[in-house]
């Protein structure tokens, strides 16, 4: 008996039968159901923060990942504070928190519950400028102006630091009160970058407000 007589299956029959077997297996195989995503788990965590900004009390709910900078700009619409590098390297986002200057891009909004925050809008407005704002205008302490809000907020805080006797790296003798010298002002303002290069005019403006000769 030949192989054909023993197994009477043609090549066409073999191919057809194999395809049918695959189709049957596909139909009868159990289906894997993908679990629906947990919407509650995917929702970002939020928190409430109550603080005073420029003398006005605010109570807002924010994503817990929101920086103070974004809370000021996006939630309170105080866009005078600028987002520069967003890495704490340029100082454009400087604001004053409880009398201390900080880079608002480096701290979370929810960390400032109960704080008193001052932005450039809180220092002065057209017609009622802060002396530091007036000095920047008089001494041409800006060019493009993007860094100016942070420069001015930092400058106001710098004079507060000097008045409080807080030493800096260039203070010759920690037992002596720091003075608003050119060297001292440049050191304290070194965290605020001006890409236009108006540094000498900025120092002149700060020295003018301090009542000393730069």
C-alpha contacts under 8 A as a table, 3 or more apart, distances in Angstrom:
res1	aa1	res2	aa2	distance
1	X	5	X	6.23
1	X	6	X	6.61
2	X	5	X	5.23
2	X	6	X	6.25
3	X	6	X	5.02
3	X	7	X	6.04
4	X	7	X	5.28
4	X	8	X	5.28
4	X	9	X	7.38
5	X	8	X	5.46
9	X	13	X	6.05
9	X	14	X	6.54
10	X	13	X	5.10
10	X	14	X	6.24
11	X	14	X	5.03
11	X	15	X	6.33
12	X	15	X	5.33
12	X	16	X	6.16
13	X	16	X	5.08
13	X	17	X	5.90
14	X	17	X	5.19
14	X	18	X	6.13
15	X	18	X	5.18
15	X	19	X	6.29
16	X	19	X	5.29
16	X	20	X	6.30
17	X	20	X	5.11
17	X	21	X	6.24
18	X	21	X	5.11
18	X	22	X	6.37
19	X	22	X	5.21
19	X	23	X	6.26
20	X	23	X	5.10
20	X	24	X	6.13
21	X	24	X	5.10
21	X	25	X	6.17
22	X	25	X	5.14
22	X	26	X	6.22
23	X	26	X	5.12
23	X	27	X	6.36
24	X	27	X	5.18
24	X	28	X	6.13
25	X	28	X	5.23
25	X	29	X	5.77
26	X	29	X	5.40
37	X	42	X	7.81
38	X	41	X	5.35
38	X	42	X	6.38
39	X	42	X	5.07
39	X	43	X	6.23
40	X	43	X	5.36
41	X	44	X	7.84
44	X	63	X	6.58
44	X	64	X	7.95
45	X	63	X	5.89
45	X	64	X	5.99
46	X	61	X	6.53
46	X	62	X	5.35
46	X	63	X	4.23
46	X	64	X	5.06
47	X	61	X	5.47
47	X	62	X	5.63
47	X	63	X	6.39
47	X	64	X	5.79
47	X	110	X	6.89
48	X	59	X	6.85
48	X	60	X	5.56
48	X	61	X	4.26
48	X	62	X	6.33
48	X	110	X	7.00
49	X	59	X	5.69
49	X	60	X	5.63
49	X	61	X	6.40
49	X	62	X	7.68
49	X	109	X	7.12
49	X	110	X	5.40
49	X	112	X	7.15
49	X	113	X	5.03
49	X	114	X	7.80
50	X	57	X	7.23
50	X	58	X	5.56
50	X	59	X	4.21
50	X	60	X	6.51
50	X	112	X	7.86
50	X	113	X	5.10
50	X	114	X	5.79
51	X	57	X	5.87
51	X	58	X	5.53
51	X	59	X	6.62
51	X	112	X	6.79
51	X	113	X	5.41
51	X	114	X	4.72
51	X	115	X	5.22
51	X	116	X	6.20
51	X	117	X	7.53
52	X	55	X	5.79
52	X	56	X	5.26
52	X	57	X	4.25
52	X	58	X	5.93
52	X	114	X	7.14
52	X	115	X	6.32
52	X	116	X	4.82
52	X	117	X	6.05
53	X	56	X	5.27
53	X	57	X	6.35
53	X	58	X	7.16
53	X	116	X	6.02
53	X	117	X	4.72
53	X	118	X	5.82
53	X	119	X	7.50
53	X	122	X	7.80
54	X	116	X	7.68
54	X	117	X	6.24
54	X	118	X	4.98
54	X	119	X	6.68
54	X	121	X	7.32
54	X	122	X	4.58
54	X	123	X	7.90
55	X	116	X	7.74
55	X	118	X	7.99
55	X	122	X	7.67
60	X	75	X	7.97
62	X	66	X	6.48
62	X	71	X	7.59
62	X	109	X	7.83
62	X	110	X	7.87
63	X	66	X	5.42
64	X	108	X	7.31
64	X	109	X	7.54
64	X	110	X	6.48
65	X	108	X	6.52
66	X	70	X	6.25
66	X	71	X	6.49
66	X	108	X	5.77
66	X	109	X	6.02
66	X	110	X	7.94
67	X	70	X	5.28
67	X	71	X	6.22
67	X	104	X	6.95
67	X	105	X	5.75
67	X	106	X	6.87
67	X	107	X	5.60
67	X	108	X	4.08
67	X	109	X	5.10
68	X	71	X	4.99
68	X	72	X	6.16
68	X	104	X	5.25
68	X	105	X	6.31
68	X	106	X	7.82
68	X	107	X	5.97
68	X	108	X	5.22
68	X	109	X	4.11
68	X	110	X	7.89
68	X	112	X	7.97
69	X	72	X	5.28
69	X	73	X	6.25
69	X	81	X	7.33
69	X	83	X	7.42
69	X	93	X	6.80
69	X	104	X	4.80
69	X	105	X	5.08
69	X	109	X	7.78
70	X	73	X	5.03
70	X	74	X	5.39
70	X	75	X	7.26
70	X	105	X	7.60
71	X	74	X	5.46
71	X	75	X	4.98
71	X	76	X	6.52
71	X	109	X	6.38
72	X	75	X	5.85
72	X	76	X	5.01
72	X	77	X	6.20
72	X	78	X	5.41
72	X	79	X	7.20
72	X	81	X	7.74
73	X	76	X	5.87
73	X	77	X	4.67
73	X	78	X	4.87
73	X	79	X	4.83
73	X	80	X	7.92
73	X	81	X	7.17
74	X	77	X	5.41
74	X	78	X	7.70
74	X	79	X	7.95
78	X	81	X	6.77
78	X	119	X	7.97
78	X	121	X	7.39
79	X	82	X	6.64
80	X	119	X	7.45
80	X	120	X	6.13
80	X	121	X	6.57
80	X	149	X	6.49
81	X	92	X	7.07
81	X	93	X	5.26
81	X	94	X	7.17
81	X	95	X	7.43
81	X	119	X	6.64
81	X	120	X	6.72
81	X	149	X	6.18
81	X	150	X	6.84
82	X	92	X	5.43
82	X	93	X	5.00
82	X	146	X	7.01
82	X	147	X	7.28
82	X	149	X	7.36
82	X	150	X	7.47
83	X	86	X	5.97
83	X	92	X	6.34
83	X	93	X	5.70
83	X	105	X	7.57
84	X	90	X	6.56
84	X	91	X	7.68
84	X	92	X	5.68
84	X	93	X	7.00
85	X	88	X	6.83
85	X	89	X	6.47
85	X	90	X	6.14
86	X	89	X	7.68
86	X	105	X	5.60
86	X	106	X	7.70
87	X	90	X	7.84
87	X	105	X	6.77
87	X	106	X	6.87
88	X	91	X	6.39
88	X	103	X	5.86
88	X	105	X	6.34
88	X	106	X	6.03
89	X	191	X	7.00
89	X	192	X	7.93
90	X	93	X	7.96
90	X	191	X	6.48
90	X	192	X	5.43
90	X	193	X	5.00
91	X	94	X	5.38
91	X	103	X	6.17
91	X	147	X	7.46
91	X	150	X	5.91
91	X	151	X	7.37
91	X	191	X	5.89
91	X	192	X	4.40
91	X	193	X	6.35
92	X	103	X	7.93
92	X	146	X	7.29
92	X	147	X	4.79
92	X	148	X	7.32
92	X	149	X	6.84
92	X	150	X	4.50
92	X	151	X	7.02
92	X	192	X	6.76
92	X	193	X	7.55
93	X	103	X	5.59
93	X	104	X	5.60
93	X	105	X	6.52
93	X	149	X	7.74
93	X	150	X	5.50
94	X	101	X	6.37
94	X	102	X	5.48
94	X	103	X	4.64
94	X	104	X	5.95
94	X	149	X	7.61
94	X	150	X	4.52
94	X	151	X	7.49
94	X	153	X	6.33
94	X	154	X	6.39
95	X	101	X	5.59
95	X	102	X	5.77
95	X	103	X	6.65
95	X	104	X	6.42
95	X	117	X	7.13
95	X	118	X	6.05
95	X	119	X	5.18
95	X	120	X	7.42
95	X	150	X	6.75
95	X	153	X	5.86
95	X	154	X	7.28
96	X	99	X	5.64
96	X	100	X	5.24
96	X	101	X	4.29
96	X	102	X	6.27
96	X	117	X	5.70
96	X	118	X	5.05
96	X	119	X	6.58
96	X	153	X	6.60
96	X	154	X	7.66
96	X	157	X	7.09
97	X	100	X	5.13
97	X	101	X	6.08
97	X	102	X	6.95
97	X	115	X	6.67
97	X	116	X	5.73
97	X	117	X	4.49
97	X	118	X	6.41
98	X	115	X	6.34
98	X	116	X	5.23
98	X	117	X	6.33
99	X	157	X	6.89
99	X	160	X	7.95
100	X	157	X	6.47
101	X	153	X	7.37
101	X	154	X	6.11
101	X	157	X	6.03
103	X	106	X	5.76
103	X	107	X	7.50
104	X	107	X	5.80
105	X	108	X	7.83
107	X	111	X	7.02
108	X	111	X	5.46
108	X	112	X	7.48
109	X	112	X	5.66
109	X	113	X	7.70
110	X	113	X	5.96
112	X	115	X	5.29
118	X	121	X	7.70
118	X	122	X	5.49
118	X	123	X	7.09
119	X	122	X	5.25
119	X	123	X	6.78
119	X	153	X	7.10
120	X	123	X	5.32
120	X	124	X	7.02
120	X	149	X	5.56
120	X	150	X	7.62
120	X	152	X	7.46
120	X	153	X	6.34
121	X	124	X	5.90
121	X	125	X	6.43
122	X	125	X	7.70
123	X	129	X	7.31
123	X	130	X	5.69
124	X	128	X	5.56
124	X	129	X	4.37
124	X	130	X	4.92
124	X	133	X	7.63
125	X	128	X	5.18
125	X	129	X	5.33
125	X	130	X	7.85
126	X	129	X	5.97
129	X	132	X	7.97
129	X	133	X	5.95
129	X	134	X	6.23
130	X	133	X	5.16
130	X	134	X	6.37
131	X	134	X	5.02
131	X	135	X	6.10
131	X	209	X	6.68
132	X	135	X	4.99
132	X	136	X	6.21
132	X	152	X	6.55
132	X	155	X	7.63
132	X	156	X	6.90
132	X	205	X	7.13
132	X	206	X	6.89
132	X	209	X	6.31
133	X	136	X	5.19
133	X	137	X	6.46
133	X	152	X	6.77
134	X	137	X	5.18
134	X	138	X	6.16
135	X	138	X	4.94
135	X	139	X	5.97
135	X	141	X	7.91
135	X	205	X	4.90
135	X	206	X	7.25
135	X	208	X	6.88
135	X	209	X	6.81
136	X	139	X	5.30
136	X	140	X	5.66
136	X	141	X	4.59
136	X	142	X	7.01
136	X	152	X	7.97
136	X	201	X	7.78
136	X	202	X	6.68
136	X	205	X	5.34
136	X	206	X	7.93
137	X	140	X	5.07
137	X	141	X	6.40
137	X	142	X	7.81
138	X	141	X	7.80
138	X	205	X	7.58
139	X	201	X	5.71
139	X	202	X	7.39
139	X	204	X	6.70
139	X	205	X	5.68
140	X	143	X	7.53
140	X	201	X	6.20
140	X	202	X	7.76
141	X	198	X	5.89
141	X	199	X	7.43
141	X	200	X	7.95
141	X	201	X	4.72
141	X	202	X	4.56
141	X	205	X	6.70
142	X	145	X	5.40
142	X	148	X	6.34
142	X	196	X	7.80
142	X	198	X	5.95
142	X	201	X	7.80
142	X	202	X	7.42
143	X	196	X	6.31
143	X	198	X	7.10
144	X	147	X	7.96
144	X	196	X	7.03
145	X	148	X	5.00
145	X	149	X	7.79
146	X	149	X	7.29
147	X	150	X	5.64
147	X	151	X	6.11
147	X	192	X	7.72
147	X	193	X	7.21
147	X	194	X	6.18
148	X	151	X	4.83
148	X	152	X	5.99
149	X	152	X	5.29
149	X	153	X	6.20
150	X	153	X	5.18
150	X	154	X	5.96
150	X	192	X	7.18
151	X	154	X	5.17
151	X	155	X	5.98
151	X	189	X	7.83
151	X	192	X	6.12
152	X	155	X	4.95
152	X	156	X	6.19
153	X	156	X	5.32
153	X	157	X	6.38
154	X	157	X	5.12
154	X	158	X	6.02
154	X	189	X	7.07
154	X	192	X	7.75
155	X	158	X	4.93
155	X	159	X	6.46
155	X	189	X	7.07
155	X	206	X	6.47
156	X	159	X	5.52
156	X	160	X	6.52
157	X	160	X	4.90
157	X	161	X	6.19
158	X	161	X	4.99
158	X	162	X	6.30
158	X	185	X	7.68
158	X	188	X	6.65
158	X	189	X	7.56
159	X	162	X	5.07
159	X	163	X	6.04
159	X	180	X	7.60
159	X	210	X	7.02
160	X	163	X	5.07
160	X	164	X	6.09
161	X	164	X	5.09
161	X	165	X	6.29
161	X	166	X	5.30
161	X	167	X	7.97
162	X	165	X	5.03
162	X	166	X	5.82
162	X	167	X	7.42
162	X	177	X	7.63
162	X	178	X	5.77
162	X	179	X	6.54
162	X	180	X	6.99
163	X	166	X	7.71
165	X	177	X	5.19
165	X	178	X	5.96
166	X	177	X	7.79
166	X	178	X	7.23
167	X	170	X	7.99
167	X	171	X	5.93
167	X	174	X	6.39
167	X	177	X	7.46
167	X	178	X	6.10
168	X	171	X	5.42
168	X	178	X	7.78
168	X	184	X	7.63
168	X	187	X	7.72
168	X	188	X	7.07
169	X	187	X	7.58
170	X	183	X	7.60
170	X	184	X	6.39
170	X	187	X	7.11
171	X	174	X	6.29
171	X	178	X	6.13
171	X	184	X	7.41
172	X	176	X	7.93
173	X	176	X	5.45
174	X	177	X	7.27
178	X	184	X	7.80
179	X	184	X	7.02
180	X	184	X	5.95
180	X	185	X	6.03
180	X	207	X	6.76
180	X	210	X	6.93
180	X	212	X	7.08
181	X	184	X	5.04
181	X	185	X	6.07
181	X	207	X	7.68
181	X	212	X	7.75
181	X	213	X	7.95
181	X	214	X	6.52
182	X	185	X	5.22
182	X	186	X	6.08
182	X	203	X	6.78
182	X	207	X	7.71
182	X	214	X	5.37
183	X	186	X	5.24
183	X	187	X	6.19
184	X	187	X	5.22
184	X	188	X	6.23
185	X	188	X	5.19
185	X	189	X	5.99
185	X	203	X	6.60
185	X	206	X	7.81
186	X	189	X	5.15
186	X	190	X	5.90
186	X	203	X	6.90
187	X	190	X	5.21
188	X	191	X	7.36
189	X	192	X	5.72
190	X	193	X	7.10
194	X	197	X	5.34
194	X	198	X	6.49
194	X	199	X	6.99
198	X	201	X	5.55
198	X	202	X	6.23
199	X	202	X	5.02
199	X	203	X	6.28
200	X	203	X	5.21
200	X	204	X	6.24
201	X	204	X	4.93
201	X	205	X	6.18
202	X	205	X	5.11
202	X	206	X	6.36
203	X	206	X	5.18
203	X	207	X	6.05
203	X	214	X	6.89
204	X	207	X	5.13
204	X	208	X	6.06
204	X	213	X	7.86
204	X	214	X	5.62
205	X	208	X	5.10
205	X	209	X	6.52
206	X	209	X	5.26
206	X	210	X	6.20
207	X	210	X	4.88
207	X	211	X	6.07
207	X	212	X	5.29
207	X	213	X	6.10
207	X	214	X	5.48
208	X	211	X	5.10
208	X	212	X	6.09
208	X	213	X	6.95
208	X	214	X	7.68
209	X	212	X	7.81
